[in-house]
Every structure is written in C-alpha cells, then in structure tokens.
Amino acid sequence: MSVEPVSLGSNAYDSYDERAAGRGGKPGLRVAIVHYWLVSMRGGEKVVEELCRMFPEAEIFTLVCRPERLSPLLQSRKIHTSFLQKIPGAKRHYTKMLPLMPFALEQFDLQEFDLVISSESGPAKGIITRADALHICYCHSPMRYVWDQFHTYRRGLPWIGRMMMNISAPILRAWDVTTAARVDKFVANSAYVAHRIRRFYDRGADVIHPPVAVDDFKLGEGKGEFYLYAGQLTAYKRPDIAVKACTESGRRLVVIGEGEQEAYLKSIAGPTVEFLGHQSFDSLRDHISRCRALLFPGVEDFGILPVEVMASGRPVLAYDAGGARETVSAPAVGLRFARQTVEGLLGSIDAFEEIEKDMQPALIRQHAQKFSAAVFRERFGKLVDDNLAGHTDAQYRTRA
C-alpha cells in the first residue's frame, strides 16, 4: 500500500545529487529511506524530513502511516506502507503488532535501490537489500521495549499483553541481533546510543547528532511565565516527576502531550498544573518561547526538544543521563540533576532560580546552533559520500 505523493516544489536545501559530482557521489543514485512508523512528527520523523531534503527523489518505506499527522514535506513524498496498514485500528494500535513487524518489514522489495538508509528505533534496519547496495542505519535507539526497557513496557500491559511479550521478546531479540549484520554502517544519534549499539549488537558506530531546526524558534523575551513539560505522557519519560514536583511546590507547570499516563497524571496534579494535550507545532513553539525552563526528567537517547528549547534561549533542567549529557552540557544553558526523583528535580529548580537572572538567552541559543540541520547535513552527507566510495571500491576489488 502506498500514500500517493503530491508536488513538493523547490526548497532551500542542496540535494545530494546537486553536490554529488563535487564530493565523489553518484548522480542518479536510487535511494530508499526506511522508517519504523510515520504516525506523528517527533524527533525521528524530523530526521526523516532532513534526509528527504538531502535526497529529494528518495522513496520512503514504513510499517504504518498516518499522513494527516505528517508535515507537508513528508506528505509530498512517495510513502510505501506494509500490510499492517490494512489491519483495522493499526494506525492507533501499531505498537501492539510488534510480533508481526519483522515479517512485515521483510516484505518490502528494495532490490532497485542502490543506497538504503534505515531510521531505527522500532524495527527498521531488518529490511532486506540488494546484495551490492549500501545500507546505512541511522540509529535513534536499539528497540527499547525488547532490551533495557523491556520490564518498564511490560508492567504497563494487561496480563494477556505481558504473556505475549514474554513469548515474543526472546524471538525479537534474536531477530534484532541477527539483522544487525544486514547493516554496512551504523550511525548513532549520540554517544549514549553508540554505547548501546556496541552492547547489544557488538558493532561500532559513528556519532552524528540529529538535526534540529533551530531557525524555526524565536528567542524568548523577558522572564518566563511557567515551567514546561512537553512530550509523550508515557512511563519511561517520567512526566510524573515534573507533575509531582510542581504540585508539591506550588509552581506553575504547563504539560503538552498525550499518552497512556494522561489520566493518572491528571489524578495526581494540583491546581498549578495545566494539561493542554496534543498541540500544533506553532502552539508548542509559542509555549517554548514563553516558558521559564523545560523540565526534562526522563532518559532520552538524544532528546531534540531540549535543543529546541535552547534555540529559544530558554534553559533546560534535565536528569543527568542519556543524551542530556551531550546537549545540556554547561550551567550557562541549564542544569542536570543526579537523582531521578521528585526531590532531585526540586533541588535543581531551587538551584536554577538562584542563578536564573544571570542566564543569557542569546548564549543559550548560540549553544543550540551546534546541533543545527546544516551541521547534520554536512556531517551525514560526508559520511554517505565516504561510505559510497569505499563500498564501490570494495565491490571492484571483489570482482577483480
């Protein structure tokens, strides 16, 4: 099944084909981008957007798609979906179909493509490519729900779901490890993820931070009006810590996002906590520019949102783990707290309010520029060029 494309028109980004001749590339290269599912616009989908700008003729393959929730750029591309798309309710309950995903992924026919870029967090890297094609995997994270966060996901399921996870998880782990051999080159979105790739797949990985559209965010003015939590309301992101901390201290908190923990969070929230649910990008951007600081109590593999907040000149208070160690890297842009608890976050808020007046929005934004889309394009484009050249040389030596 495919989502039919519409005309994209021109954009301000140089395509891979336009610069290929000058950097050892191959004009006319057939490129496929494989992403696990396209049901919203989060960090992984922003990477796919940037890849589409780099490779304007690339076709997208994904397990399940909700085109109405995608950006105009992604809506304009040719998107191939799997047979899971035809199952009633799949667009909303796709995560429950995890045992079927490897089979669905391997049904994609990619034999006509010379370069395959898989965007991995759910199953994506397990696609079957042509023997002489180059497969680069940009890994946001090895599948959390079958590896280090298996028990967290399992706890939130009904008994039948837990039983199915107990049966399917060992099979999925074996498939996940085996399919790592189908990848020619791993690229991690952070040093934290590179460590996890080494741990689970025994493969090395280059680190290229994901693109952040820093120019899409305006510099906030004056002192912020409220603390902000934004993102999925799911257990591993620990929104409960932010809600409890602001409820106990009487601080104003705005919560943007939706997820299975929404009802629970509302039940423990006090009158100073406001839930806005799903918001448009324009609304999110406006709230970011007006917030006092972002509260980021979860462990993210990279975490694009903190960089977007810093692009607006707003500080970030993050748990000291995961990608936050690479983005919230100096007191001038925010603080990291050592204990993933309400008390740990409250201590960080108190410390932040002592130094808040000395923070300079322009310097915070300058720090965010290190993670811009332009930096990503340059680094990822060079990696593709280098690996294409090496891949072609290896094929020539083999034939000779």
C-alpha positions in Angstrom: 0.0 0.0 0.0 1.3 3.5 -0.8 0.4 7.0 0.1 0.3 8.9 -3.1 2.7 11.9 -3.3 1.9 15.5 -4.3 4.2 18.0 -5.8 6.8 19.4 -3.3 8.2 22.2 -5.3 11.6 23.8 -4.6 13.3 24.1 -1.3 16.3 26.0 0.0 18.4 22.9 0.8 21.1 21.5 -1.5 20.2 17.9 -2.6 22.7 15.1 -2.6 22.5 14.8 -6.4 23.3 18.5 -6.7 26.6 18.2 -4.8 27.4 14.6 -5.7 29.8 15.3 -8.6 31.9 17.5 -6.4 32.1 15.1 -3.4 32.6 11.7 -5.0 28.9 10.8 -5.1 26.8 9.2 -7.8 24.2 11.3 -9.5 21.0 9.3 -10.3 21.5 7.1 -7.2 18.3 5.3 -6.3 17.7 6.0 -2.5 15.2 4.4 -0.1 14.6 5.7 3.4 13.1 3.1 5.8 11.4 4.4 9.0 9.7 2.3 11.5 6.3 4.1 11.5 5.1 7.5 10.5 2.2 8.4 12.8 3.3 11.8 14.2 6.1 14.4 14.0 8.6 13.7 16.7 12.4 13.5 16.7 12.8 10.5 14.5 10.4 12.0 11.9 12.4 15.2 11.9 15.5 13.2 10.9 13.5 11.6 8.0 12.5 15.1 6.9 16.1 16.2 6.7 17.0 13.0 4.8 14.3 13.9 2.3 15.8 17.3 1.8 19.2 15.7 1.2 17.7 13.1 -1.2 14.7 14.7 -2.9 14.0 11.7 -5.1 14.2 9.1 -2.3 11.2 6.9 -1.6 10.0 6.2 2.0 9.1 2.8 3.4 7.3 2.5 6.7 5.2 -0.1 8.5 2.2 2.2 9.3 1.4 5.7 8.3 -1.0 8.5 9.4 -0.4 11.1 6.6 -2.7 13.6 8.2 -0.3 13.9 11.1 2.8 14.4 9.0 4.5 17.6 7.8 3.8 18.9 4.3 7.2 17.8 3.2 6.7 14.2 4.2 3.1 14.2 2.8 4.6 15.2 -0.6 6.9 12.1 -0.8 6.1 8.6 -2.1 5.4 6.5 1.0 5.1 2.7 0.9 3.3 1.1 3.8 3.3 -2.6 4.9 0.3 -4.9 5.1 -0.1 -3.8 8.7 -1.7 -0.6 7.4 -4.7 -2.6 6.2 -5.4 -4.1 9.7 -8.3 -2.3 11.3 -7.1 0.0 14.1 -3.4 -0.4 13.1 -2.8 3.4 12.8 -3.6 3.8 16.5 -2.6 0.5 18.0 0.5 -0.3 15.9 2.7 -1.0 18.9 0.5 -4.0 19.8 1.5 -5.6 16.5 5.2 -5.8 17.4 5.5 -9.6 16.8 4.3 -9.1 13.2 6.7 -6.2 12.4 9.8 -8.2 11.4 7.7 -10.2 8.9 6.1 -7.1 7.6 9.4 -5.3 7.2 11.0 -8.1 5.3 8.2 -8.0 2.7 9.4 -4.7 1.3 11.1 -5.1 -2.1 14.1 -2.8 -2.1 16.0 -4.5 -5.0 16.0 -1.4 -7.2 17.7 0.8 -4.6 21.5 1.5 -4.5 21.5 3.2 -1.1 19.2 2.3 1.7 19.1 4.5 4.9 17.2 2.9 7.7 16.0 5.1 10.6 16.0 2.8 13.5 14.1 2.9 16.9 11.4 0.4 16.2 12.2 -2.3 13.6 13.7 -0.7 10.5 17.2 -1.9 10.0 16.0 -5.5 9.3 14.9 -4.8 5.7 16.5 -7.0 3.0 18.5 -5.0 0.5 20.2 -5.9 -2.8 23.5 -7.7 -2.2 25.6 -4.8 -3.7 23.5 -2.0 -2.1 24.9 0.2 0.7 22.8 0.0 3.9 23.5 2.8 6.4 21.5 2.7 9.6 20.9 5.9 11.5 20.1 4.6 14.9 18.0 6.7 17.3 18.0 3.7 19.7 18.1 -0.1 19.7 14.5 -1.2 20.3 13.9 -0.2 23.9 10.9 -2.4 24.5 12.9 -5.7 23.9 16.1 -4.6 25.5 16.8 -2.3 28.5 13.3 -1.0 29.0 11.5 -4.4 28.5 10.3 -4.6 32.0 9.1 -1.0 32.1 6.9 -1.6 29.0 5.8 -5.0 30.2 4.5 -3.6 33.5 2.0 -1.3 31.8 0.3 -4.1 29.9 -2.7 -6.3 30.8 -2.0 -9.9 31.6 -2.5 -11.1 28.1 -0.1 -8.4 26.8 2.5 -9.5 29.4 2.2 -13.1 28.3 2.6 -12.2 24.7 5.7 -10.1 25.5 7.2 -13.0 27.4 6.7 -15.2 24.4 7.7 -12.8 21.6 10.5 -10.8 23.2 13.2 -13.5 23.1 12.4 -14.1 19.4 12.5 -10.4 18.7 15.9 -10.0 20.5 17.4 -12.8 18.4 16.0 -11.2 15.2 17.2 -7.8 16.2 20.8 -9.0 16.8 20.9 -11.1 13.7 19.7 -8.3 11.4 22.4 -6.0 12.7 24.6 -8.0 10.2 22.5 -6.6 7.4 23.8 -3.1 8.1 27.0 -1.9 6.4 27.4 1.2 8.6 25.9 2.2 11.9 25.4 5.9 12.8 24.3 6.7 16.3 22.5 9.9 17.3 24.5 10.2 20.5 27.5 8.7 22.3 24.9 7.1 24.7 23.3 5.3 21.8 26.7 4.3 20.3 27.4 2.6 23.6 24.1 0.7 23.4 24.8 -0.4 19.8 28.1 -1.8 21.0 26.4 -3.5 23.9 23.5 -5.1 22.1 24.9 -5.6 18.5 28.7 -5.7 19.1 29.1 -3.1 16.3 30.8 0.2 16.3 29.0 3.4 15.3 29.9 6.9 14.3 28.1 9.7 16.2 26.2 12.3 14.3 23.7 14.3 16.4 20.2 14.6 14.8 19.2 17.8 13.0 17.4 20.5 15.0 15.6 23.2 13.1 17.0 25.9 15.4 16.0 28.7 13.0 12.3 27.7 13.4 12.4 29.0 17.0 12.3 32.6 18.1 14.3 34.0 21.0 12.0 34.3 24.1 11.8 37.7 25.8 11.7 38.5 29.5 11.3 36.1 32.3 9.3 33.0 31.5 5.8 32.6 32.8 5.7 28.9 33.7 7.7 25.7 33.7 7.1 23.4 30.8 6.9 19.6 30.2 6.3 18.5 26.6 6.4 15.1 25.0 4.7 11.7 25.2 2.9 11.1 28.5 4.5 7.6 28.9 6.1 5.9 31.8 9.7 5.9 30.7 9.8 9.7 30.1 8.8 10.2 33.8 6.4 13.1 33.4 5.1 12.1 36.9 8.3 13.6 38.4 7.6 17.0 36.8 3.9 16.9 37.8 4.6 15.9 41.4 7.4 18.4 41.8 5.3 21.4 40.7 2.2 20.2 42.6 4.2 19.9 45.8 6.0 23.2 45.4 3.0 25.2 44.0 4.9 26.2 40.9 3.0 26.6 37.6 3.5 23.8 35.1 2.1 23.5 31.6 2.0 19.9 30.2 1.8 19.4 26.4 1.4 16.0 25.0 -0.7 12.9 25.2 -0.2 9.2 26.1 -1.3 6.3 28.3 -0.4 8.1 31.5 -2.6 11.2 30.9 -5.4 10.1 33.2 -3.0 9.1 36.0 -1.1 12.4 35.8 -4.3 14.4 36.0 -5.3 12.5 39.1 -2.1 13.4 41.0 -1.8 17.0 39.7 -2.6 20.1 41.8 -4.3 23.3 40.6 -1.0 24.8 39.4 -0.6 22.1 36.7 -2.4 22.7 33.3 -2.8 19.9 30.7 -3.1 21.1 27.1 -3.0 17.7 25.3 -1.7 17.5 21.7 -0.8 20.9 20.3 0.2 22.1 16.9 3.8 23.0 16.2 3.0 26.7 16.2 1.4 26.4 19.7 4.3 24.3 21.0 6.8 26.9 19.7 4.9 29.7 21.3 4.8 27.9 24.7 8.5 27.2 24.5 9.3 30.8 23.9 7.3 31.8 27.0 8.4 29.1 29.4 10.7 29.7 32.3 12.5 26.4 31.7 11.9 23.0 30.3 11.6 20.2 32.9 13.2 17.0 31.3 13.1 14.2 33.9 13.3 11.2 31.6 16.3 9.4 29.9 16.3 10.1 26.2 18.8 8.7 23.7 19.4 12.2 22.4 16.4 14.5 23.0 15.6 17.0 20.3 13.2 19.0 22.4 15.8 20.4 24.9 17.8 21.7 21.9 14.6 23.3 20.5 14.0 25.0 23.9 17.6 26.2 24.0 17.2 27.6 20.5 14.5 29.8 22.0 17.0 31.0 24.6 15.2 29.1 27.4 17.1 26.9 29.9 16.7 23.1 30.5 16.6 21.2 33.8 17.4 17.6 32.8 18.0 14.3 34.5 21.8 13.6 34.3 21.7 10.7 31.9 21.4 9.8 28.2 21.7 12.4 25.5 21.2 15.3 28.0 24.8 14.9 29.0 25.7 15.9 25.4 23.2 18.7 25.0 22.7 20.3 28.4 26.5 20.4 28.8 27.1 23.7 30.7 25.5 25.6 33.6 25.1 28.5 31.1 22.3 26.6 29.3 20.7 24.7 32.1 21.2 22.2 35.0 21.3 18.4 35.3 20.1 16.7 38.4 21.7 13.4 39.6 18.7 11.7 41.2 15.6 10.8 39.0 13.2 11.7 41.8 10.9 14.5 42.8 13.4 15.7 45.3 16.1 15.6 42.7 14.1 17.8 40.3 13.0 20.2 43.1 16.6 20.7 44.1 17.5 21.5 40.6 14.6 24.0 40.3 15.7 25.7 43.5 19.3 26.0 42.2 18.1 27.3 38.9 16.1 30.0 40.4 19.2 31.2 42.3 21.1 31.7 39.0 18.2 32.4 36.7 18.8 36.2 36.4 22.4 35.6 35.2 21.4 33.4 32.3 21.7 35.0 28.8 19.2 33.8 26.2 21.5 34.8 23.3 24.3 32.5 24.6 21.8 29.6 25.2 20.7 29.9 21.6 24.3 30.1 20.4 24.9 26.7 22.1 21.9 25.2 20.3 23.4 26.2 16.9 25.9 23.3 17.4 23.0 20.9 16.6 21.6 22.7 13.6 20.3 21.0 10.5 23.2 22.5 8.5 25.7 20.7 10.7 23.8 17.4 10.3 23.7 17.7 6.5 27.4 18.4 6.3 28.4 15.5 8.5 25.9 13.0 7.3 26.5 13.9 3.7 30.2 13.4 4.1 29.7 10.0 5.8 27.4 8.9 2.9 30.0 10.0 0.3 32.9 8.3 2.1 31.0 5.0 2.5 29.7 5.0 -1.0 33.2 5.4 -2.3 34.5 2.7 -0.1 31.6 0.4 -0.9 32.2 0.8 -4.6 36.0 0.2 -4.2 35.3 -3.0 -2.2 32.9 -4.3 -4.9 35.5 -3.6 -7.6 38.2 -5.4 -5.7 35.9 -8.4 -5.1 35.0 -8.6 -8.8 38.7 -8.3 -9.8 
